[in-house]
Amino acid sequence: MSAELALYAQGLTKSYGRVRALRGIDLEIRRGEVLGYLGPNGAGKTTTIRCLLDLIRPDGGTLKVFGMNPQDKSVEVRARCGYLPGELQIDPNRTARGALRYFNALRGNSVDWNYVNELSERLQLDLKTTIKNMSHGNKQKIGIVQALMHKPDLLLLDEPTLGLDPLIQREVLRLILDAKAQGTSVFFSSHIMSEVEAVADRVAIIRKGVVVEEAEPSSLINRAFRRASVRFKQAVDVDLLDEVPGVTVLSRDDGTSVLLQVEGEMENLLKALAVLPVIDLETERPSLEEIFLAYYEDEEQEA
Amino acid sequence: MLTVFRYTLRRYRGQIIGWGIGLGLVGVLLVSMFDSIGTQTEALNEYLSVFPEEFIAFFGDFTDFGTPEGFLGVEFFSYMPIIIGIFAVLIGSGLLVSDEENGTLDLILAYPVSRTALFAGRVLAFIVTSVAILGLAWLGLALPMSWSSLKIDPDVLALPFVSLLAQILIFGALSLLCSMLLPSRGMASMVGGVFLVASFFITGLAKINDKLEAVAKFSPLNYYQAREAFDGLNGTWVAGLLGVTLVFIVLAWWLFRQRDIRVGGEGGWRLSLPPLHRGAKIEARA
């Protein structure tokens, strides 16, 4: 395993009784990289994160965090990680400040309190309020502050923007990018595609406990089908375009306009169009969300 | 470990104040009552002599009810294990699992705290809380003795509390072990509570029924000294109880180290019960 890897998992399996939550997860996160971990509820995202922190023990496979096995070196691994659980629960009788002081004490009082104040200000978190009087969004802010406050080497965020208003959501994404700029690796589970697209260097799509796709968001999008609409100055032989590799003609009018589906790069289509009297070309890229949904539509069809 | 201990102890301060002051006030009340009882000892002894054997088996020997030791033995220490045992069962069963069930353990164990340190910090806080509660109860008896005719040397007064502490610890440790073996805190409390009550009845009934003596040997309360502790603590019994407590704690620690931290009912038990009536089965198939 390379020293450049913050996280390495191979063939990770985990079952709860008869339910196979993870069926052989293969994953890598390089140092300073943001990995978006995508999947619907129950796909195995939280189980993967809980294995990384030794909260649960995998049944099989290899798992290394900064080259250490979380089961053998759980304290050392956790010292370098910041974790935001998907369902955050904090002692409701404390104030936000009290809770953060407790978390700081669990880290051996190593946290710079000025940084805690800075994070709280950026997230508009009132530290004096008792947690039981807080909204879900404000509790989530405490979770984000406690995950970031010790400037961890690896951030494990399970649905970090859950319950936050759009302004704070944007601030959280900025905080993730700031952490990345400081060399932090981020493992970021979500099912909100737009935010993953905004911050992730790579995405891994998990389905039924297996990573079915792992690539840069732009690469995934480029690899997917896109639609192209072309208008010509005069009628042309549209069948010529049907013969271009990766191109399918979806509809044709009287030969002056055509709707195409293009798989992969646009190069072959552009070469074919170069000899035709094109007056307009419009292409439509699918969003990451459409690509993600396509994986699950496949699953439904298989079912 | 010290951070966990400190914060857990802080969380239990309500228990210390509630149970400790409550028991302390009972002590103050009893010591104050003794002066008036002392003037009517003969009448009381006559009255108590007609009490049934079964009653005496559970609440101690009434023959020296007029003495400070006999009075406190019957009025305070005889039933104290069942009262304070409830505290032990509730705290022991929830020592780790209550945080697991409400989801806070997931976050705490994501910090650089080993499971052993967390376990040790919590167990230590439970022991200190128990000692603090009994300490306040002891004060509730010892302080008013300065203005009462009930006089017992403070060191001697501490002896039944040592026996009581051994009981708290064994029931707490048993409930903690149950919480590691059973799928929920509620079930662990129930098993611990049933064992506590069963132990109280078996120990009491064994005094009047020889056939139960063999079973009573497995009851922790068989080794509890109430009035008897004033005449000298049975060190073997206390050491034996503490030894079994240690075994329970080590087993619970081993299980806690091995197992998954549960969220959302993971690892729960489900019994496959048959449907209530045939109609339900047909409906389910449809």
Chai-1 contact restraints between the chains, C-beta under 6 A:
chainA,res_idxA,chainB,res_idxB,connection_type,confidence,min_distance_angstrom,max_distance_angstrom,comment,restraint_id
A,Y16,B,E266,contact,1.0,0.0,6.0,A-B,restraint_1
A,L53,B,A110,contact,1.0,0.0,6.0,A-B,restraint_2
A,L55,B,L109,contact,1.0,0.0,6.0,A-B,restraint_3
A,L55,B,I261,contact,1.0,0.0,6.0,A-B,restraint_4
A,I56,B,D260,contact,1.0,0.0,6.0,A-B,restraint_5
A,V75,B,P112,contact,1.0,0.0,6.0,A-B,restraint_6
A,V75,B,S114,contact,1.0,0.0,6.0,A-B,restraint_7
A,R78,B,A110,contact,1.0,0.0,6.0,A-B,restraint_8
A,R78,B,Y111,contact,1.0,0.0,6.0,A-B,restraint_9
A,R78,B,P112,contact,1.0,0.0,6.0,A-B,restraint_10
A,A79,B,P112,contact,1.0,0.0,6.0,A-B,restraint_11
A,Y83,B,A110,contact,1.0,0.0,6.0,A-B,restraint_12
A,P85,B,D106,contact,1.0,0.0,6.0,A-B,restraint_13
A,P85,B,L107,contact,1.0,0.0,6.0,A-B,restraint_14
A,E87,B,G103,contact,1.0,0.0,6.0,A-B,restraint_15
A,Q89,B,N102,contact,1.0,0.0,6.0,A-B,restraint_16
A,Q89,B,G103,contact,1.0,0.0,6.0,A-B,restraint_17
A,Q89,B,T104,contact,1.0,0.0,6.0,A-B,restraint_18
A,Y102,B,Y7,contact,1.0,0.0,6.0,A-B,restraint_19
A,A105,B,T3,contact,1.0,0.0,6.0,A-B,restraint_20
A,L106,B,T3,contact,1.0,0.0,6.0,A-B,restraint_21
A,L106,B,Y111,contact,1.0,0.0,6.0,A-B,restraint_22
A,L106,B,V113,contact,1.0,0.0,6.0,A-B,restraint_23
